[in-house]
Amino acid sequence: MAIAEEYRRQFQWRDWGGAFAQLPPLAGARLLDLGCGIGQLAGELAERGATVVGFDGNEELLRAARPHPRVELRRADLAALPPLDRPADGIWCSFVAAYFVDLPTLLQRWRELLVPGGFLALIEIDDLFAHEPVAATTRATLDRYVDEALAARRYDFRMGRKLEAHLRAAGFAPERSFVLPDREFSAPGPSDADVIAAWRARLERMQLLQQCAGAGFPALRDDFLAALARPDHRSGATVRGCVARAAVPPR
Ligand SMILES: C[S@@+](CC[C@H](N)C(=O)[O-])C[C@H]1O[C@@H](n2cnc3c(N)ncnc32)[C@H](O)[C@@H]1O
């Protein structure tokens, strides 16, 4: 299945309504969706009355977006966004922060895109692979992969717990921190077949995990997927969110 189709399907497993309920009023707001993928969240924000400009670096995903009259999608690197005509009232950024290990530096730049007092909403997973019970060898390989990704500054799998601290470090004032239920990442008990299929596809996409596990990858994959299906499956992974305001400069 193409990645755009995977994203479209994953949408239903998230508690987006719960996340939107944490945002300031959206009617008439001018928003940015940073790392917008196929633009589904931009579309949802627009349905709630906002005008949204989405940025993403992946042309294939942008091409798969469904048009919305109040959404404009543009291709750009989030670390080097083009200047805007006018500052935005708010920024939405879901499942993107973990790509930026040095997140505070990036957030400082994004703060410049906002009106004083504008908001930034970050949503990110914490501890994606924290599903049990798995074999000790599976856990050791997953821990090594997570540590290597951080050491190489590729990805921070424990970003969810750091959102609030990173926002503060970048000059934002966090207003609301929350945990969202999620059928794919954090629901305990046996996962549904469609969720397990999505996990299989995700593991198969992770080339660097495959390199890290070497010949042990098929056993790791099968062990992890079996854990998801078990009645005693438990998850330490969480989907976290934080809504913060760009500090208003003193007069
Ligand atoms: C996991 S997806 C999240 C998509 C969407 N925000 C959502 O919540 O479903 C991460 C997105 O971030 C984009 N992305 C990651 N790093 C980026 C970068 N440096 N510049 C632009 N886009 C980036 C990817 O192309 C991808 O669409």
The ligand as an SDF file (V2000), in Angstrom:
LIG
                    3D

 27 29  0  0  0  0  0  0  0  0999 V2000
    4.4280   10.9790   10.3080 C   0  0  0  0  0  0  0  0  0  0  0  0
    4.0620   12.1480    9.0850 S   0  0  0  0  0  0  0  0  0  0  0  0
    2.8060   13.1440    9.8700 C   0  0  0  0  0  0  0  0  0  0  0  0
    1.8350   13.7330    8.8730 C   0  0  0  0  0  0  0  0  0  0  0  0
    0.6700   14.5300    9.5010 C   0  0  0  0  0  0  0  0  0  0  0  0
    1.1490   15.6990   10.2120 N   0  0  0  0  0  0  0  0  0  0  0  0
   -0.1600   13.6720   10.4210 C   0  0  0  0  0  0  0  0  0  0  0  0
   -0.2460   13.9700   11.6010 O   0  0  0  0  0  0  0  0  0  0  0  0
   -0.7340   12.6780    9.9540 O   0  0  0  0  0  0  0  0  0  0  0  0
    5.4880   13.1890    9.1430 C   0  0  0  0  0  0  0  0  0  0  0  0
    5.4970   14.2090    8.0190 C   0  0  0  0  0  0  0  0  0  0  0  0
    6.5710   15.1160    8.2220 O   0  0  0  0  0  0  0  0  0  0  0  0
    7.1840   15.3800    6.9860 C   0  0  0  0  0  0  0  0  0  0  0  0
    8.5580   15.8240    7.2360 N   0  0  0  0  0  0  0  0  0  0  0  0
    9.4770   15.2380    8.0510 C   0  0  0  0  0  0  0  0  0  0  0  0
   10.6310   15.9500    8.0520 N   0  0  0  0  0  0  0  0  0  0  0  0
   10.4170   17.0040    7.2220 C   0  0  0  0  0  0  0  0  0  0  0  0
   11.2290   18.0980    6.8080 C   0  0  0  0  0  0  0  0  0  0  0  0
   12.4980   18.2670    7.2350 N   0  0  0  0  0  0  0  0  0  0  0  0
   10.6980   18.9900    5.9400 N   0  0  0  0  0  0  0  0  0  0  0  0
    9.4340   18.8520    5.4740 C   0  0  0  0  0  0  0  0  0  0  0  0
    8.6160   17.8380    5.8350 N   0  0  0  0  0  0  0  0  0  0  0  0
    9.1040   16.9190    6.6940 C   0  0  0  0  0  0  0  0  0  0  0  0
    7.0850   14.0670    6.2300 C   0  0  0  0  0  0  0  0  0  0  0  0
    7.2020   14.2330    4.8380 O   0  0  0  0  0  0  0  0  0  0  0  0
    5.7070   13.5730    6.6630 C   0  0  0  0  0  0  0  0  0  0  0  0
    4.6890   14.0110    5.8020 O   0  0  0  0  0  0  0  0  0  0  0  0
  1  2  1  0
  2  3  1  0
  2 10  1  0
  3  4  1  0
  4  5  1  0
  5  6  1  0
  5  7  1  0
  7  8  2  0
  7  9  1  0
 10 11  1  0
 11 12  1  0
 11 26  1  0
 12 13  1  0
 13 14  1  0
 13 24  1  0
 14 15  1  0
 14 23  1  0
 15 16  2  0
 16 17  1  0
 17 18  1  0
 17 23  2  0
 18 19  1  0
 18 20  2  0
 20 21  1  0
 21 22  2  0
 22 23  1  0
 24 25  1  0
 24 26  1  0
 26 27  1  0
M  CHG  2   2   1   9  -1
M  END
$$$$
